[in-house]
Amino acid sequence: MTEDRDVSLRGGWIVNFFVRALVGMAIIFFVNYFLDSRGVKLSVGLGPVSFLTSGMLGIPGVALLYGIMLYQSL
């Protein structure tokens, strides 16, 4: 019985990670589009580091990526 619960918790964590990662990538895509349409040359790439960061940290991770890019542009 305990093993079944462990497997379901592990599966839930994986699904949660991928949902956060996909939502984070969508947010990055739309924020990049919005900033580009306003002429702001600040964008975060849609790569594996962005995927992992948004998957592990969620929306605060996306904000962190934009903060890092803003700091690098100064």
Biopython code that builds the backbone (N, CA, C, O; Angstrom):
import numpy as np
from Bio.PDB.StructureBuilder import StructureBuilder

atoms = [
    (1, "MET", "N", (0.817, -1.188, 0.000)),
    (1, "MET", "CA", (0.000, 0.000, 0.000)),
    (1, "MET", "C", (0.863, 1.254, 0.000)),
    (1, "MET", "O", (0.543, 2.217, -0.697)),
    (2, "THR", "N", (1.930, 1.265, 0.752)),
    (2, "THR", "CA", (2.818, 2.413, 0.800)),
    (2, "THR", "C", (3.517, 2.623, -0.542)),
    (2, "THR", "O", (3.740, 3.759, -0.960)),
    (3, "GLU", "N", (3.863, 1.515, -1.219)),
    (3, "GLU", "CA", (4.532, 1.624, -2.507)),
    (3, "GLU", "C", (3.616, 2.260, -3.546)),
    (3, "GLU", "O", (4.084, 3.044, -4.371)),
    (4, "ASP", "N", (2.325, 1.942, -3.525)),
    (4, "ASP", "CA", (1.381, 2.540, -4.460)),
    (4, "ASP", "C", (1.295, 4.044, -4.256)),
    (4, "ASP", "O", (1.232, 4.809, -5.218)),
    (5, "ARG", "N", (1.294, 4.454, -3.019)),
    (5, "ARG", "CA", (1.222, 5.877, -2.716)),
    (5, "ARG", "C", (2.490, 6.586, -3.169)),
    (5, "ARG", "O", (2.412, 7.697, -3.692)),
    (6, "ASP", "N", (3.659, 5.971, -2.982)),
    (6, "ASP", "CA", (4.918, 6.567, -3.411)),
    (6, "ASP", "C", (4.948, 6.754, -4.918)),
    (6, "ASP", "O", (5.419, 7.783, -5.403)),
    (7, "VAL", "N", (4.457, 5.787, -5.656)),
    (7, "VAL", "CA", (4.437, 5.883, -7.113)),
    (7, "VAL", "C", (3.495, 6.994, -7.554)),
    (7, "VAL", "O", (3.822, 7.753, -8.467)),
    (8, "SER", "N", (2.334, 7.101, -6.923)),
    (8, "SER", "CA", (1.389, 8.148, -7.310)),
    (8, "SER", "C", (1.924, 9.534, -6.958)),
    (8, "SER", "O", (1.702, 10.483, -7.710)),
    (9, "LEU", "N", (2.623, 9.670, -5.836)),
    (9, "LEU", "CA", (3.216, 10.953, -5.488)),
    (9, "LEU", "C", (4.317, 11.326, -6.462)),
    (9, "LEU", "O", (4.431, 12.488, -6.854)),
    (10, "ARG", "N", (5.119, 10.367, -6.853)),
    (10, "ARG", "CA", (6.187, 10.605, -7.801)),
    (10, "ARG", "C", (5.603, 11.003, -9.158)),
    (10, "ARG", "O", (6.110, 11.919, -9.806)),
    (11, "GLY", "N", (4.568, 10.339, -9.577)),
    (11, "GLY", "CA", (3.916, 10.673, -10.839)),
    (11, "GLY", "C", (3.284, 12.050, -10.805)),
    (11, "GLY", "O", (3.325, 12.776, -11.798)),
    (12, "GLY", "N", (2.706, 12.412, -9.687)),
    (12, "GLY", "CA", (2.117, 13.741, -9.540)),
    (12, "GLY", "C", (3.166, 14.828, -9.608)),
    (12, "GLY", "O", (2.915, 15.889, -10.179)),
    (13, "TRP", "N", (4.332, 14.592, -9.042)),
    (13, "TRP", "CA", (5.411, 15.566, -9.072)),
    (13, "TRP", "C", (5.906, 15.764, -10.494)),
    (13, "TRP", "O", (6.197, 16.889, -10.901)),
    (14, "ILE", "N", (6.004, 14.685, -11.248)),
    (14, "ILE", "CA", (6.476, 14.783, -12.638)),
    (14, "ILE", "C", (5.479, 15.559, -13.487)),
    (14, "ILE", "O", (5.866, 16.411, -14.286)),
    (15, "VAL", "N", (4.195, 15.262, -13.313)),
    (15, "VAL", "CA", (3.161, 15.993, -14.053)),
    (15, "VAL", "C", (3.188, 17.466, -13.667)),
    (15, "VAL", "O", (3.090, 18.333, -14.536)),
    (16, "ASN", "N", (3.318, 17.756, -12.393)),
    (16, "ASN", "CA", (3.384, 19.137, -11.913)),
    (16, "ASN", "C", (4.583, 19.864, -12.529)),
    (16, "ASN", "O", (4.462, 21.020, -12.936)),
    (17, "PHE", "N", (5.726, 19.201, -12.599)),
    (17, "PHE", "CA", (6.919, 19.796, -13.199)),
    (17, "PHE", "C", (6.671, 20.173, -14.653)),
    (17, "PHE", "O", (6.985, 21.287, -15.072)),
    (18, "PHE", "N", (6.106, 19.243, -15.425)),
    (18, "PHE", "CA", (5.888, 19.504, -16.843)),
    (18, "PHE", "C", (4.825, 20.571, -17.070)),
    (18, "PHE", "O", (4.936, 21.355, -18.013)),
    (19, "VAL", "N", (3.808, 20.617, -16.236)),
    (19, "VAL", "CA", (2.793, 21.669, -16.372)),
    (19, "VAL", "C", (3.416, 23.030, -16.097)),
    (19, "VAL", "O", (3.200, 23.977, -16.853)),
    (20, "ARG", "N", (4.194, 23.131, -15.014)),
    (20, "ARG", "CA", (4.864, 24.402, -14.708)),
    (20, "ARG", "C", (5.842, 24.788, -15.807)),
    (20, "ARG", "O", (5.935, 25.960, -16.172)),
    (21, "ALA", "N", (6.573, 23.812, -16.338)),
    (21, "ALA", "CA", (7.543, 24.104, -17.386)),
    (21, "ALA", "C", (6.854, 24.594, -18.653)),
    (21, "ALA", "O", (7.308, 25.562, -19.264)),
    (22, "LEU", "N", (5.774, 23.946, -19.055)),
    (22, "LEU", "CA", (5.070, 24.359, -20.268)),
    (22, "LEU", "C", (4.398, 25.717, -20.108)),
    (22, "LEU", "O", (4.416, 26.532, -21.030)),
    (23, "VAL", "N", (3.808, 25.962, -18.948)),
    (23, "VAL", "CA", (3.214, 27.282, -18.693)),
    (23, "VAL", "C", (4.308, 28.348, -18.673)),
    (23, "VAL", "O", (4.123, 29.438, -19.214)),
    (24, "GLY", "N", (5.428, 28.040, -18.061)),
    (24, "GLY", "CA", (6.547, 28.987, -18.031)),
    (24, "GLY", "C", (7.080, 29.296, -19.420)),
    (24, "GLY", "O", (7.397, 30.446, -19.722)),
    (25, "MET", "N", (7.180, 28.280, -20.267)),
    (25, "MET", "CA", (7.655, 28.505, -21.633)),
    (25, "MET", "C", (6.650, 29.352, -22.420)),
    (25, "MET", "O", (7.046, 30.195, -23.225)),
    (26, "ALA", "N", (5.366, 29.133, -22.194)),
    (26, "ALA", "CA", (4.346, 29.947, -22.866)),
    (26, "ALA", "C", (4.437, 31.400, -22.403)),
    (26, "ALA", "O", (4.313, 32.322, -23.209)),
    (27, "ILE", "N", (4.654, 31.599, -21.108)),
    (27, "ILE", "CA", (4.791, 32.963, -20.581)),
    (27, "ILE", "C", (6.014, 33.634, -21.194)),
    (27, "ILE", "O", (5.947, 34.797, -21.590)),
    (28, "ILE", "N", (7.125, 32.917, -21.275)),
    (28, "ILE", "CA", (8.332, 33.480, -21.875)),
    (28, "ILE", "C", (8.073, 33.856, -23.332)),
    (28, "ILE", "O", (8.474, 34.930, -23.780)),
    (29, "PHE", "N", (7.403, 32.970, -24.069)),
    (29, "PHE", "CA", (7.107, 33.244, -25.470)),
    (29, "PHE", "C", (6.300, 34.525, -25.619)),
    (29, "PHE", "O", (6.646, 35.381, -26.433)),
    (30, "PHE", "N", (5.222, 34.669, -24.839)),
    (30, "PHE", "CA", (4.351, 35.832, -24.976)),
    (30, "PHE", "C", (4.999, 37.110, -24.434)),
    (30, "PHE", "O", (4.785, 38.187, -24.990)),
    (31, "VAL", "N", (5.778, 37.009, -23.372)),
    (31, "VAL", "CA", (6.476, 38.196, -22.865)),
    (31, "VAL", "C", (7.531, 38.640, -23.877)),
    (31, "VAL", "O", (7.683, 39.837, -24.118)),
    (32, "ASN", "N", (8.263, 37.691, -24.474)),
    (32, "ASN", "CA", (9.231, 38.046, -25.515)),
    (32, "ASN", "C", (8.533, 38.747, -26.684)),
    (32, "ASN", "O", (9.033, 39.747, -27.200)),
    (33, "TYR", "N", (7.386, 38.222, -27.095)),
    (33, "TYR", "CA", (6.624, 38.831, -28.192)),
    (33, "TYR", "C", (6.175, 40.238, -27.818)),
    (33, "TYR", "O", (6.289, 41.162, -28.623)),
    (34, "PHE", "N", (5.664, 40.405, -26.601)),
    (34, "PHE", "CA", (5.203, 41.713, -26.140)),
    (34, "PHE", "C", (6.351, 42.715, -26.097)),
    (34, "PHE", "O", (6.214, 43.840, -26.579)),
    (35, "LEU", "N", (7.487, 42.308, -25.519)),
    (35, "LEU", "CA", (8.627, 43.220, -25.427)),
    (35, "LEU", "C", (9.159, 43.581, -26.810)),
    (35, "LEU", "O", (9.531, 44.729, -27.051)),
    (36, "ASP", "N", (9.196, 42.609, -27.716)),
    (36, "ASP", "CA", (9.676, 42.866, -29.070)),
    (36, "ASP", "C", (8.742, 43.825, -29.799)),
    (36, "ASP", "O", (9.208, 44.686, -30.545)),
    (37, "SER", "N", (7.437, 43.694, -29.599)),
    (37, "SER", "CA", (6.487, 44.599, -30.257)),
    (37, "SER", "C", (6.603, 46.021, -29.725)),
    (37, "SER", "O", (6.230, 46.970, -30.414)),
    (38, "ARG", "N", (7.114, 46.179, -28.510)),
    (38, "ARG", "CA", (7.314, 47.511, -27.922)),
    (38, "ARG", "C", (8.712, 48.062, -28.207)),
    (38, "ARG", "O", (9.029, 49.184, -27.812)),
    (39, "GLY", "N", (9.545, 47.279, -28.889)),
    (39, "GLY", "CA", (10.891, 47.734, -29.233)),
    (39, "GLY", "C", (11.920, 47.530, -28.140)),
    (39, "GLY", "O", (13.019, 48.079, -28.219)),
    (40, "VAL", "N", (11.587, 46.754, -27.124)),
    (40, "VAL", "CA", (12.527, 46.476, -26.033)),
    (40, "VAL", "C", (13.381, 45.277, -26.435)),
    (40, "VAL", "O", (12.854, 44.211, -26.753)),
    (41, "LYS", "N", (14.680, 45.452, -26.419)),
    (41, "LYS", "CA", (15.590, 44.385, -26.842)),
    (41, "LYS", "C", (16.019, 43.514, -25.663)),
    (41, "LYS", "O", (17.208, 43.362, -25.384)),
    (42, "LEU", "N", (15.039, 42.954, -24.988)),
    (42, "LEU", "CA", (15.288, 42.086, -23.841)),
    (42, "LEU", "C", (14.468, 40.814, -24.046)),
    (42, "LEU", "O", (13.238, 40.857, -24.035)),
    (43, "SER", "N", (15.135, 39.707, -24.228)),
    (43, "SER", "CA", (14.394, 38.460, -24.436)),
    (43, "SER", "C", (15.116, 37.306, -23.755)),
    (43, "SER", "O", (16.339, 37.300, -23.621)),
    (44, "VAL", "N", (14.330, 36.340, -23.334)),
    (44, "VAL", "CA", (14.844, 35.119, -22.723)),
    (44, "VAL", "C", (14.684, 34.013, -23.754)),
    (44, "VAL", "O", (13.627, 33.887, -24.372)),
    (45, "GLY", "N", (15.708, 33.223, -23.941)),
    (45, "GLY", "CA", (15.646, 32.137, -24.910)),
    (45, "GLY", "C", (14.743, 31.004, -24.452)),
    (45, "GLY", "O", (14.511, 30.812, -23.259)),
    (46, "LEU", "N", (14.240, 30.262, -25.425)),
    (46, "LEU", "CA", (13.385, 29.112, -25.133)),
    (46, "LEU", "C", (14.214, 27.834, -25.244)),
    (46, "LEU", "O", (14.034, 27.048, -26.175)),
    (47, "GLY", "N", (15.101, 27.636, -24.313)),
    (47, "GLY", "CA", (15.987, 26.479, -24.342)),
    (47, "GLY", "C", (15.812, 25.588, -23.129)),
    (47, "GLY", "O", (14.898, 25.779, -22.327)),
    (48, "PRO", "N", (16.699, 24.611, -23.006)),
    (48, "PRO", "CA", (16.582, 23.663, -21.893)),
    (48, "PRO", "C", (16.765, 24.303, -20.515)),
    (48, "PRO", "O", (16.142, 23.864, -19.548)),
    (49, "VAL", "N", (17.594, 25.315, -20.414)),
    (49, "VAL", "CA", (17.791, 25.970, -19.110)),
    (49, "VAL", "C", (16.515, 26.694, -18.695)),
    (49, "VAL", "O", (16.126, 26.650, -17.528)),
    (50, "SER", "N", (15.866, 27.360, -19.643)),
    (50, "SER", "CA", (14.599, 28.030, -19.353)),
    (50, "SER", "C", (13.529, 27.013, -18.980)),
    (50, "SER", "O", (12.736, 27.246, -18.067)),
    (51, "PHE", "N", (13.505, 25.888, -19.687)),
    (51, "PHE", "CA", (12.536, 24.829, -19.405)),
    (51, "PHE", "C", (12.721, 24.291, -17.988)),
    (51, "PHE", "O", (11.753, 24.156, -17.240)),
    (52, "LEU", "N", (13.960, 23.986, -17.623)),
    (52, "LEU", "CA", (14.231, 23.451, -16.288)),
    (52, "LEU", "C", (13.963, 24.482, -15.193)),
    (52, "LEU", "O", (13.422, 24.147, -14.139)),
    (53, "THR", "N", (14.339, 25.727, -15.441)),
    (53, "THR", "CA", (14.126, 26.770, -14.437)),
    (53, "THR", "C", (12.639, 27.007, -14.192)),
    (53, "THR", "O", (12.196, 27.091, -13.046)),
    (54, "SER", "N", (11.875, 27.115, -15.276)),
    (54, "SER", "CA", (10.443, 27.347, -15.095)),
    (54, "SER", "C", (9.749, 26.100, -14.544)),
    (54, "SER", "O", (8.754, 26.220, -13.829)),
    (55, "GLY", "N", (10.252, 24.916, -14.861)),
    (55, "GLY", "CA", (9.674, 23.696, -14.320)),
    (55, "GLY", "C", (9.925, 23.530, -12.834)),
    (55, "GLY", "O", (9.052, 23.063, -12.102)),
    (56, "MET", "N", (11.108, 23.909, -12.387)),
    (56, "MET", "CA", (11.447, 23.746, -10.971)),
    (56, "MET", "C", (10.933, 24.909, -10.119)),
    (56, "MET", "O", (10.491, 24.693, -8.990)),
    (57, "LEU", "N", (10.986, 26.139, -10.643)),
    (57, "LEU", "CA", (10.648, 27.310, -9.841)),
    (57, "LEU", "C", (9.311, 27.944, -10.204)),
    (57, "LEU", "O", (8.793, 28.762, -9.445)),
    (58, "GLY", "N", (8.749, 27.582, -11.345)),
    (58, "GLY", "CA", (7.467, 28.135, -11.759)),
    (58, "GLY", "C", (7.588, 29.568, -12.251)),
    (58, "GLY", "O", (8.603, 29.949, -12.834)),
    (59, "ILE", "N", (6.554, 30.356, -12.016)),
    (59, "ILE", "CA", (6.532, 31.744, -12.486)),
    (59, "ILE", "C", (7.642, 32.583, -11.836)),
    (59, "ILE", "O", (8.220, 33.426, -12.523)),
    (60, "PRO", "N", (7.968, 32.398, -10.555)),
    (60, "PRO", "CA", (9.111, 33.137, -10.011)),
    (60, "PRO", "C", (10.416, 32.817, -10.750)),
    (60, "PRO", "O", (11.291, 33.676, -10.853)),
    (61, "GLY", "N", (10.552, 31.602, -11.257)),
    (61, "GLY", "CA", (11.727, 31.248, -12.053)),
    (61, "GLY", "C", (11.774, 32.010, -13.358)),
    (61, "GLY", "O", (12.844, 32.422, -13.805)),
    (62, "VAL", "N", (10.606, 32.202, -13.979)),
    (62, "VAL", "CA", (10.540, 32.997, -15.204)),
    (62, "VAL", "C", (10.930, 34.440, -14.901)),
    (62, "VAL", "O", (11.683, 35.054, -15.657)),
    (63, "ALA", "N", (10.422, 34.981, -13.801)),
    (63, "ALA", "CA", (10.793, 36.340, -13.400)),
    (63, "ALA", "C", (12.291, 36.430, -13.122)),
    (63, "ALA", "O", (12.924, 37.437, -13.440)),
    (64, "LEU", "N", (12.854, 35.390, -12.535)),
    (64, "LEU", "CA", (14.291, 35.349, -12.278)),
    (64, "LEU", "C", (15.082, 35.392, -13.580)),
    (64, "LEU", "O", (16.089, 36.096, -13.664)),
    (65, "LEU", "N", (14.647, 34.655, -14.591)),
    (65, "LEU", "CA", (15.325, 34.666, -15.888)),
    (65, "LEU", "C", (15.297, 36.063, -16.506)),
    (65, "LEU", "O", (16.303, 36.521, -17.048)),
    (66, "TYR", "N", (14.154, 36.741, -16.427)),
    (66, "TYR", "CA", (14.088, 38.104, -16.953)),
    (66, "TYR", "C", (14.926, 39.066, -16.118)),
    (66, "TYR", "O", (15.510, 40.004, -16.661)),
    (67, "GLY", "N", (14.993, 38.849, -14.826)),
    (67, "GLY", "CA", (15.852, 39.677, -13.980)),
    (67, "GLY", "C", (17.319, 39.514, -14.333)),
    (67, "GLY", "O", (18.068, 40.490, -14.355)),
    (68, "ILE", "N", (17.731, 38.288, -14.608)),
    (68, "ILE", "CA", (19.117, 38.034, -15.008)),
    (68, "ILE", "C", (19.415, 38.719, -16.330)),
    (68, "ILE", "O", (20.469, 39.333, -16.491)),
    (69, "MET", "N", (18.482, 38.615, -17.283)),
    (69, "MET", "CA", (18.693, 39.262, -18.585)),
    (69, "MET", "C", (18.737, 40.784, -18.440)),
    (69, "MET", "O", (19.528, 41.448, -19.110)),
    (70, "LEU", "N", (17.893, 41.334, -17.574)),
    (70, "LEU", "CA", (17.903, 42.778, -17.343)),
    (70, "LEU", "C", (19.234, 43.209, -16.722)),
    (70, "LEU", "O", (19.807, 44.228, -17.110)),
    (71, "TYR", "N", (19.714, 42.437, -15.769)),
    (71, "TYR", "CA", (20.997, 42.760, -15.126)),
    (71, "TYR", "C", (22.134, 42.696, -16.136)),
    (71, "TYR", "O", (23.029, 43.540, -16.107)),
    (72, "GLN", "N", (22.115, 41.705, -17.033)),
    (72, "GLN", "CA", (23.177, 41.593, -18.045)),
    (72, "GLN", "C", (23.141, 42.737, -19.046)),
    (72, "GLN", "O", (24.171, 43.098, -19.615)),
    (73, "SER", "N", (21.956, 43.313, -19.265)),
    (73, "SER", "CA", (21.857, 44.379, -20.253)),
    (73, "SER", "C", (22.289, 45.746, -19.704)),
    (73, "SER", "O", (22.451, 46.694, -20.471)),
    (74, "LEU", "N", (22.474, 45.851, -18.397)),
    (74, "LEU", "CA", (22.886, 47.126, -17.806)),
    (74, "LEU", "C", (24.326, 47.439, -18.079)),
    (74, "LEU", "O", (24.824, 48.478, -17.648)),
]
sb = StructureBuilder()
sb.init_structure("model")
sb.init_model(0)
sb.init_chain("A")
sb.init_seg("    ")
for serial, (resi, resn, name, xyz) in enumerate(atoms, 1):
    if name == "N":
        sb.init_residue(resn, " ", resi, " ")
    sb.init_atom(name, np.array(xyz, "f"), 0.0, 1.0, " ", f" {name:<3s}", serial, name[0])
structure = sb.get_structure()
